Amino acid sequence: MNHKLTKQSICFLIIIAFSFSSLAQRYTHQAIIKTDQHKGLYKVSLNPNYKQYMSPNFHDIRVYDSAKKEVPYVVLSEPLLKSKSDFKEYEIVSQKHFNANSTIHLNWHSTFAYTEVIIKNASKESISNIAFNINNSDAYKYCAIEGSDDLKQWYSVSEKQELSLAYNDVYTNQYKCIYFPLTNYMYYRLLVEDWHSQPLKINSAGCFKNSVIAGKLNDLLFAKTITEDAKTKTTLIKLSFTNNQQINRIDFKIKEPRLYKRHGIIYTTRTHIVKKKAESYKETLYEFDLSSDKPLFIDIPPLLEKELFIEIYNNDNPSLEIESIACKQLASYLICDFKANHTYMLMCGNELLKTPEYDLINFVSQVPQLLPEASISPMTELKNTTPVELKKEASFFETKQFLWICLAIGAIAIFLFSKSLLKDMGSDKN
């Protein structure tokens, strides 16, 4: 009998799993993505209006083309702080090519063909690199950098460097950065050896200045109430969100008083069972200080709550007169390799899905800094979890009728197995 039970249980589980397999293809919301005349990588902005219907790690979303084929994607989120490279262009004073009969003193040749490019650092700022925009080439050359303040006396900055260029399949030109010790000459001269190949066409020159900037933040919609408790000398702020939204920053505007420094906590309420009764308690999520001599924003670990409470301790001071509060969320982008003039479908809300593994994740470091942005329609709810197709109608295996047939087969199978089990038990007694 134990052997029969094991066999019957396995068959039962298989039928139930098969009956619910179609539910794995169901989503709660969808949006239409459209591309322009360009083919390649696109970014799709996922603002809070979209992310509120998605899981925090985006495991429940998929992108499909018009043939219902899955399209790989990568989700990139802005960091609180990120590095930024600003390009400052310099004036090219002269750009000349000298043939093999010209002479110039360099360690690796005494007589050779070379290109001379002189740029002007008008502000005499200290720099450690010069970036040259050069037409596509696969040449391999040597170069040197010299500096001068009067265009007469030149001083060595970098004696010998390799200048290798790998041609680009996408763009007709590319930046090549030459690095050297930090200096502040008025003029810099690039000397490129042209002995084995034709000169390079240099379009512009400049310097990349690195800096740290804040990641892009989107505003969140929420309701708030502010109450004062004279007994505990605290200000209590309640923030209510319509959906679970990830919060990364809270901004304050304080009208009065002019000078203040207050400590506060951010908490939410939880419930647990004590002696078979549900009791609520406070769970502190973050502590902070508000001070009139510091920025009035709080960068917090990502919080995903429908309700948050902020408690500010006033001690014996007058309460803060809060002019406004803003909650912000770091921007996220969907990165996909799309075809030109195509329509795609973004589906989300399928909690049975797992985070996909796409090859595209290995190439996100090669994504250009400025990607074209695909347009996306407002998110729409799928009634009865029936997705709207782009072009083709749903197959029979994706319809409600097929699901009901599976459930009916499962019910009949359970009845037959139960009847057989009861019969076996009766025979064993006899």
C-alpha positions in Angstrom: 0.0 0.0 0.0 2.9 2.4 0.7 4.2 1.8 -2.8 0.8 2.7 -4.2 0.6 5.8 -2.1 3.9 7.1 -3.3 3.0 6.5 -6.9 -0.4 8.1 -6.6 1.1 11.1 -4.8 3.6 11.7 -7.5 0.9 11.5 -10.2 -1.2 13.9 -8.2 1.6 16.5 -7.9 2.4 16.2 -11.6 -1.2 16.9 -12.6 -1.5 19.8 -10.2 1.7 21.3 -11.4 0.6 20.9 -15.0 -2.8 22.5 -14.2 -1.1 25.6 -12.8 1.7 25.9 -15.4 -0.3 28.4 -17.5 -0.5 30.7 -14.5 3.3 31.2 -14.7 2.6 33.0 -17.9 0.3 35.5 -16.3 1.2 39.1 -15.5 -0.7 41.9 -13.7 0.5 45.0 -15.7 1.9 45.8 -19.1 3.3 48.8 -21.1 4.2 49.2 -24.7 7.7 50.2 -25.7 8.4 51.8 -29.1 11.8 52.5 -30.8 12.8 55.1 -33.4 14.8 54.6 -36.6 17.9 53.5 -34.7 19.0 49.9 -34.1 21.0 49.0 -31.0 21.0 49.6 -27.3 18.1 51.7 -25.8 17.3 52.8 -22.3 13.7 52.8 -20.9 13.1 55.0 -17.9 11.4 53.1 -15.0 10.0 55.9 -12.9 8.0 55.2 -9.7 4.8 55.0 -11.7 6.2 51.8 -13.3 8.3 50.4 -10.5 5.4 50.4 -8.0 4.0 47.3 -9.9 7.4 45.5 -10.0 9.4 43.6 -7.4 12.4 45.4 -5.9 14.8 43.1 -7.7 12.8 43.1 -11.0 12.6 39.3 -11.1 8.9 39.5 -12.1 9.3 41.4 -15.4 9.9 40.3 -19.0 10.1 42.0 -22.4 8.6 40.5 -25.5 8.7 41.4 -29.2 5.7 41.2 -31.5 6.3 37.4 -32.1 6.1 36.8 -28.3 9.8 36.1 -28.2 11.6 37.0 -25.0 14.0 40.0 -25.3 17.0 40.1 -23.0 17.3 43.1 -20.7 19.5 44.6 -17.9 18.2 46.9 -15.2 20.6 49.7 -14.1 19.8 51.9 -11.1 21.5 55.2 -10.3 23.8 55.2 -7.3 23.5 57.9 -4.6 26.9 59.2 -5.8 28.6 58.5 -9.1 31.7 59.7 -10.9 31.3 62.0 -13.9 33.8 63.0 -16.6 33.3 66.4 -18.1 35.2 67.1 -21.3 36.8 70.5 -21.6 37.8 71.3 -25.2 41.1 73.1 -25.9 42.0 75.2 -28.8 44.2 73.5 -31.5 46.8 76.1 -32.3 48.4 74.2 -35.2 48.4 70.7 -36.7 51.2 69.9 -39.1 52.7 66.9 -40.9 56.4 66.7 -41.6 58.0 64.3 -44.1 60.9 62.0 -43.6 63.5 64.7 -44.4 62.4 66.7 -41.3 64.4 66.2 -38.2 63.4 66.4 -34.5 65.2 65.1 -31.5 63.4 62.1 -30.1 64.9 59.0 -28.5 63.4 56.4 -30.8 64.2 58.2 -34.1 66.5 61.0 -35.2 65.0 61.5 -38.7 61.5 60.4 -39.6 58.0 61.5 -40.7 55.9 62.8 -37.8 52.7 64.8 -37.0 52.9 67.8 -34.7 49.7 69.0 -32.8 49.9 72.0 -30.5 47.0 72.8 -28.2 46.5 75.7 -25.8 45.7 75.4 -22.1 44.6 79.0 -21.8 43.8 79.0 -18.1 47.1 77.2 -17.3 45.2 74.8 -15.1 47.0 71.7 -13.9 46.1 68.7 -16.1 47.3 65.1 -16.3 45.7 64.0 -19.6 44.8 65.2 -23.0 42.1 63.4 -25.0 42.2 63.6 -28.8 39.2 62.9 -31.0 40.6 60.9 -33.9 39.0 59.5 -37.0 38.7 55.7 -37.0 42.0 53.9 -37.6 43.7 50.6 -36.6 47.2 52.2 -36.7 49.8 51.5 -34.0 52.2 54.4 -33.4 54.5 56.0 -30.8 54.0 59.5 -29.5 55.5 62.1 -27.1 54.2 65.0 -25.1 56.1 68.3 -24.5 55.1 71.5 -22.7 55.9 75.2 -23.2 54.8 78.6 -22.0 56.0 80.6 -25.0 55.9 78.2 -28.0 59.7 78.5 -28.2 61.3 76.5 -25.4 59.8 73.0 -25.1 60.1 70.7 -22.1 59.6 67.0 -22.0 56.4 65.9 -20.2 56.1 62.3 -21.4 59.0 60.9 -23.5 57.6 57.9 -25.2 54.1 56.3 -25.3 52.3 53.8 -27.4 49.4 55.2 -29.3 47.3 52.2 -30.4 43.9 52.6 -31.9 41.3 49.8 -32.3 38.8 50.8 -35.0 35.2 51.1 -33.9 32.3 49.4 -35.7 29.7 51.9 -34.5 31.3 55.4 -34.6 33.4 57.0 -37.3 35.7 58.6 -34.6 36.9 57.9 -31.1 38.7 59.5 -28.1 42.2 58.5 -27.3 43.5 59.7 -23.9 47.2 60.4 -23.4 48.2 60.4 -19.7 51.2 62.1 -18.2 52.5 63.7 -14.9 50.4 66.6 -13.6 51.6 69.9 -15.2 50.3 73.3 -16.0 52.0 74.5 -19.2 50.2 77.1 -21.4 50.9 74.9 -24.5 51.3 71.2 -25.1 52.7 69.6 -28.2 51.8 66.1 -29.3 54.4 64.5 -31.6 53.2 61.3 -33.4 55.6 59.1 -35.3 54.3 58.5 -38.9 57.2 56.4 -40.2 55.2 53.2 -40.9 51.8 54.6 -41.7 49.8 57.7 -42.8 49.1 60.5 -40.4 46.1 60.4 -38.1 43.2 62.9 -38.6 42.7 64.7 -35.3 39.4 66.5 -35.0 39.6 68.0 -31.5 41.5 67.9 -28.2 40.6 68.5 -24.6 40.8 67.2 -21.1 38.5 64.9 -19.1 37.8 66.3 -15.6 36.5 63.8 -13.1 34.1 64.7 -10.4 31.5 63.1 -8.1 27.8 63.9 -8.6 24.6 62.7 -7.1 22.6 60.1 -9.0 19.3 61.2 -10.6 16.3 61.0 -8.2 12.6 60.8 -8.9 9.9 62.2 -6.7 7.5 59.8 -5.0 3.8 60.5 -4.4 2.6 60.1 -0.8 0.3 61.5 1.9 1.6 62.9 5.2 0.3 64.0 8.5 2.3 66.0 11.2 1.4 65.9 14.8 3.0 67.4 17.9 3.2 65.6 21.3 3.7 68.1 24.1 4.1 65.4 26.7 7.0 63.5 25.0 8.2 66.7 23.3 8.4 65.1 19.9 7.1 65.8 16.4 5.6 62.7 14.7 5.4 62.6 10.9 3.4 59.8 9.2 4.1 59.1 5.5 1.7 56.9 3.6 2.3 55.4 0.1 -0.2 53.9 -2.2 2.1 51.0 -3.1 5.3 49.7 -1.7 7.9 52.2 -3.1 11.6 52.1 -2.5 12.7 55.3 -0.8 16.3 56.4 -1.0 16.2 60.0 0.2 14.0 62.3 2.3 14.3 66.1 1.9 13.2 68.6 4.4 12.5 72.4 4.3 12.4 74.0 7.7 10.9 77.5 8.0 11.5 78.1 11.7 13.6 78.4 14.0 16.7 79.8 12.4 19.1 77.7 14.4 18.5 74.1 15.4 19.9 70.6 15.7 17.5 67.8 16.4 17.9 64.0 16.5 15.3 61.8 14.9 14.4 58.2 14.0 12.6 56.6 11.1 10.5 53.6 12.0 7.6 51.4 10.9 5.1 49.4 12.8 5.2 45.6 12.9 2.9 43.0 14.5 3.8 39.8 16.4 1.9 37.2 18.3 2.1 37.4 22.1 0.1 34.8 24.1 -2.1 34.1 21.0 -2.8 37.8 20.6 -1.4 40.1 17.8 0.5 43.1 19.3 2.1 46.0 17.4 5.6 47.3 18.0 8.0 49.9 16.6 10.9 48.8 14.4 13.6 51.5 14.1 14.9 51.6 10.5 17.2 54.6 10.6 18.5 57.4 12.9 19.5 60.8 11.7 20.2 64.5 12.7 18.6 67.6 11.3 20.9 70.7 11.6 20.5 74.2 10.3 24.2 74.3 9.3 24.0 71.1 7.2 22.1 70.0 4.1 18.5 69.1 5.0 18.3 65.7 3.3 18.7 62.2 4.6 20.2 59.5 2.4 18.9 56.3 3.8 19.3 52.6 3.1 16.6 51.5 0.6 13.3 51.2 2.4 10.3 49.4 1.0 7.3 50.2 3.1 3.7 51.4 2.7 3.9 53.4 5.9 6.8 55.2 7.5 7.0 57.2 10.7 9.5 60.0 11.4 9.9 61.0 15.1 11.9 64.1 15.8 13.0 64.8 19.4 12.6 68.5 20.3 13.6 68.3 24.0 12.9 71.7 25.5 13.1 73.6 22.2 10.1 74.8 20.1 8.9 72.4 17.5 10.3 72.7 14.0 8.0 74.5 11.6 8.3 72.1 8.6 7.5 73.8 5.3 7.7 70.7 3.1 8.9 67.1 2.9 9.9 65.2 -0.2 10.6 61.5 -0.7 12.8 60.5 -3.6 13.8 57.4 -5.4 16.9 56.7 -7.4 16.2 56.4 -11.1 16.3 53.0 -12.8 16.6 52.1 -16.5 15.8 49.1 -18.5 18.6 48.5 -21.1 17.7 46.4 -24.2 19.1 45.7 -27.6 16.2 46.7 -29.8 15.5 46.8 -33.5 14.6 50.0 -35.3 11.0 51.1 -35.6 9.7 48.1 -33.6 7.1 47.7 -30.8 7.8 45.7 -27.7 5.8 44.7 -24.6 7.0 45.2 -21.0 5.2 42.8 -18.7 5.4 42.7 -15.0 3.8 41.4 -11.8 4.4 37.7 -12.4 5.7 36.6 -8.9 6.3 33.0 -10.1 9.2 34.1 -12.3 12.9 34.0 -11.3 15.5 36.6 -12.1 16.6 35.8 -15.7 20.2 35.2 -16.8 21.0 37.0 -20.0 24.3 37.5 -21.8 23.6 41.2 -22.0 24.8 41.7 -18.4 28.3 41.0 -19.6 28.2 44.0 -22.0 26.7 46.7 -19.8 30.2 48.2 -19.2 30.4 48.9 -22.9 27.1 50.8 -22.9 27.7 54.4 -24.2 27.1 57.1 -21.6 24.2 58.6 -23.5 21.9 56.0 -24.9 18.8 56.8 -27.0 15.6 56.5 -25.0 12.7 54.4 -26.2 9.2 55.7 -25.5 7.0 53.8 -23.2 3.2 54.0 -22.7 1.5 54.3 -19.3 1.3 51.1 -17.3 -2.1 49.4 -17.7 -3.6 46.7 -15.5 -4.4 43.3 -17.1 -8.0 42.4 -16.2 -8.3 38.8 -15.1 -4.5 38.5 -15.7 -5.1 38.2 -19.4 -2.3 40.0 -21.3 -3.0 42.1 -24.4 -1.1 40.9 -27.3 0.8 43.1 -29.7 -0.3 41.4 -32.8 -1.1 37.7 -32.5 -4.0 36.2 -30.5 -3.3 34.0 -27.5 -2.9 30.3 -28.3 -5.4 27.7 -26.9 -2.8 26.7 -24.2 -2.8 30.3 -22.9 -6.6 30.6 -22.5 -9.0 30.2 -19.6 -10.6 27.2 -21.3 -7.4 25.3 -21.2 -6.9 26.1 -17.5 -10.4 24.9 -16.6 -9.8 21.6 -18.6 -6.6 21.1 -16.7 -8.3 21.7 -13.4 -11.2 19.3 -14.3 -8.7 16.6 -15.3 -6.9 17.1 -12.0 -10.2 16.9 -10.0 -11.2 13.7 -11.8 -7.8 12.2 -11.3 -8.0 13.0 -7.5 -11.4 11.4 -7.3 -10.2 8.2 -9.1 -7.1 7.9 -7.0 -9.1 8.5 -3.8 -11.6 5.8 -4.8 -8.8 3.4 -5.6 -7.1 4.1 -2.3 -10.3 3.5 -0.3 -10.8 0.3 -2.2 -7.3 -0.9 -1.4 -7.7 0.0 2.2 -11.0 -2.0 2.3 -9.3 -5.0 0.8 -6.5 -4.9 3.2 -8.9 -5.0 6.2 -10.5 -8.1 4.7 
